[in-house]
Amino acid sequence: MEQKKSKRTWLYSGIATGLAVGLLFVATNKNARTRVTTTFETVTRTTTEWLEFIKENREPFVEHIKASADRVATIVEEASDDIQTIVETSQQLKEHTFDILGTIQEAKEEFEELSAKLRNPLTDTPEELVQLEEPAEGERKQLPSSDTDIDELKS
């Protein structure tokens, strides 16, 4: 801590000494005095010219800045609308994807059931199938003749 204070003290002492020597040199040397005053006059004159130019042409600067701000605002609004459209479309795509996945799952289950039925046709006979009537000797099997016959066969 003490070293930091010591270093700062040396730094401030060096700056003060350099400033004093520089002022003494400028004060005693006429050529340096004229260059310093000329430089300050030039800087002052240039700054004054810029300030006057800006004051005289303030409206074009303001209009240009306003036009630029309006363009930026318009672009931001359009981008916001585009982003909103993208979000809505992605939500719809997500919903459609779930619908498609559900339909695919249902189709898969139906194919699996059909595949199982085709592999084991004798063991999985559904009740809705109409059984053929037992034929008399020498005749072929036939379907029942009417709905009442079907109901009688099921009972």
C-alpha positions as semicolon CSV with decimal commas, in nm:
position;residue;x (nm);y (nm);z (nm)
1;M;0,000;0,000;0,000
2;E;0,280;0,234;0,091
3;Q;0,458;0,157;-0,240
4;K;0,147;0,250;-0,441
5;K;0,124;0,585;-0,266
6;S;0,493;0,638;-0,324
7;K;0,458;0,555;-0,695
8;R;0,161;0,789;-0,731
9;T;0,350;1,066;-0,558
10;W;0,643;1,022;-0,797
11;L;0,404;1,019;-1,094
12;Y;0,227;1,338;-0,986
13;S;0,559;1,504;-0,907
14;G;0,693;1,410;-1,251
15;I;0,383;1,545;-1,428
16;A;0,396;1,871;-1,231
17;T;0,769;1,914;-1,300
18;G;0,723;1,844;-1,673
19;L;0,438;2,091;-1,694
20;A;0,638;2,357;-1,514
21;V;0,940;2,304;-1,742
22;G;0,717;2,313;-2,052
23;L;0,548;2,637;-1,942
24;L;0,885;2,791;-1,860
25;F;1,016;2,694;-2,204
26;V;0,710;2,837;-2,382
27;A;0,722;3,153;-2,174
28;T;1,091;3,218;-2,246
29;N;1,097;3,111;-2,614
30;K;0,918;3,356;-2,845
31;N;0,902;3,111;-3,139
32;A;0,733;2,844;-2,921
33;R;0,487;3,106;-2,785
34;T;0,380;3,208;-3,135
35;R;0,334;2,844;-3,245
36;V;0,123;2,764;-2,938
37;T;-0,095;3,072;-2,983
38;T;-0,131;3,004;-3,357
39;T;-0,233;2,645;-3,287
40;F;-0,493;2,753;-3,030
41;E;-0,630;3,019;-3,267
42;T;-0,656;2,762;-3,550
43;V;-0,836;2,511;-3,327
44;T;-1,072;2,782;-3,201
45;R;-1,148;2,908;-3,553
46;T;-1,207;2,554;-3,690
47;T;-1,436;2,466;-3,399
48;T;-1,632;2,787;-3,447
49;E;-1,671;2,718;-3,821
50;W;-1,801;2,366;-3,752
51;L;-2,048;2,493;-3,493
52;E;-2,176;2,761;-3,733
53;F;-2,207;2,505;-4,016
54;I;-2,406;2,270;-3,793
55;K;-2,630;2,555;-3,671
56;E;-2,700;2,669;-4,029
57;N;-2,764;2,318;-4,160
58;R;-2,939;2,177;-3,858
59;E;-3,263;2,089;-4,037
60;P;-3,104;1,863;-4,301
61;F;-2,912;1,679;-4,028
62;V;-3,226;1,637;-3,817
63;E;-3,431;1,525;-4,119
64;H;-3,164;1,277;-4,220
65;I;-3,149;1,133;-3,869
66;K;-3,531;1,112;-3,852
67;A;-3,547;0,940;-4,191
68;S;-3,285;0,690;-4,083
69;A;-3,472;0,623;-3,759
70;D;-3,798;0,573;-3,952
71;R;-3,631;0,325;-4,186
72;V;-3,488;0,133;-3,894
73;A;-3,830;0,127;-3,723
74;T;-3,996;0,000;-4,042
75;I;-3,737;-0,275;-4,085
76;V;-3,776;-0,379;-3,720
77;E;-4,157;-0,395;-3,758
78;E;-4,129;-0,606;-4,074
79;A;-3,881;-0,837;-3,906
80;S;-4,113;-0,868;-3,607
81;D;-4,405;-0,958;-3,835
82;D;-4,190;-1,214;-4,015
83;I;-4,083;-1,369;-3,685
84;Q;-4,446;-1,386;-3,570
85;T;-4,541;-1,562;-3,894
86;I;-4,256;-1,809;-3,851
87;V;-4,363;-1,884;-3,493
88;E;-4,726;-1,942;-3,597
89;T;-4,623;-2,164;-3,887
90;S;-4,391;-2,369;-3,669
91;Q;-4,674;-2,421;-3,418
92;Q;-4,902;-2,543;-3,699
93;L;-4,628;-2,774;-3,827
94;K;-4,585;-2,912;-3,477
95;E;-4,959;-2,986;-3,453
96;H;-4,961;-3,149;-3,797
97;T;-4,659;-3,358;-3,702
98;F;-4,840;-3,495;-3,397
99;D;-5,146;-3,572;-3,615
100;I;-4,928;-3,754;-3,867
101;L;-4,750;-3,951;-3,594
102;G;-5,086;-4,056;-3,446
103;T;-5,214;-4,168;-3,785
104;I;-4,893;-4,361;-3,853
105;Q;-4,920;-4,532;-3,513
106;E;-5,282;-4,632;-3,584
107;A;-5,187;-4,765;-3,928
108;K;-4,900;-4,962;-3,773
109;E;-5,132;-5,120;-3,519
110;E;-5,383;-5,209;-3,791
111;F;-5,110;-5,368;-4,004
112;E;-4,983;-5,564;-3,704
113;E;-5,335;-5,695;-3,635
114;L;-5,385;-5,785;-4,002
115;S;-5,044;-5,952;-4,013
116;A;-5,127;-6,158;-3,705
117;K;-5,461;-6,262;-3,857
118;L;-5,297;-6,362;-4,181
119;R;-5,034;-6,571;-4,001
120;N;-5,289;-6,756;-3,787
121;P;-5,614;-6,764;-3,983
122;L;-5,757;-7,074;-3,807
123;T;-5,694;-6,966;-3,448
124;D;-5,830;-6,612;-3,479
125;T;-6,174;-6,647;-3,634
126;P;-6,384;-6,348;-3,543
127;E;-6,742;-6,397;-3,428
128;E;-6,873;-6,179;-3,710
129;L;-6,789;-6,447;-3,967
130;V;-7,092;-6,640;-4,073
131;Q;-7,052;-7,013;-4,034
132;L;-7,160;-7,227;-4,324
133;E;-7,445;-7,472;-4,269
134;E;-7,358;-7,836;-4,238
135;P;-7,465;-8,005;-4,560
136;A;-7,668;-8,312;-4,590
137;E;-7,490;-8,606;-4,736
138;G;-7,386;-8,543;-5,093
139;E;-7,448;-8,163;-5,078
140;R;-7,210;-7,871;-5,045
141;K;-7,190;-7,624;-4,754
142;Q;-7,408;-7,317;-4,800
143;L;-7,460;-6,976;-4,644
144;P;-7,771;-6,927;-4,430
145;S;-8,067;-6,803;-4,629
146;S;-8,170;-6,494;-4,428
147;D;-8,091;-6,271;-4,130
148;T;-8,320;-6,469;-3,907
149;D;-8,127;-6,780;-3,993
150;I;-7,803;-6,605;-3,896
151;D;-7,949;-6,498;-3,562
152;E;-8,066;-6,855;-3,500
153;L;-7,719;-6,990;-3,579
154;K;-7,550;-6,749;-3,338
155;S;-7,779;-6,852;-3,049
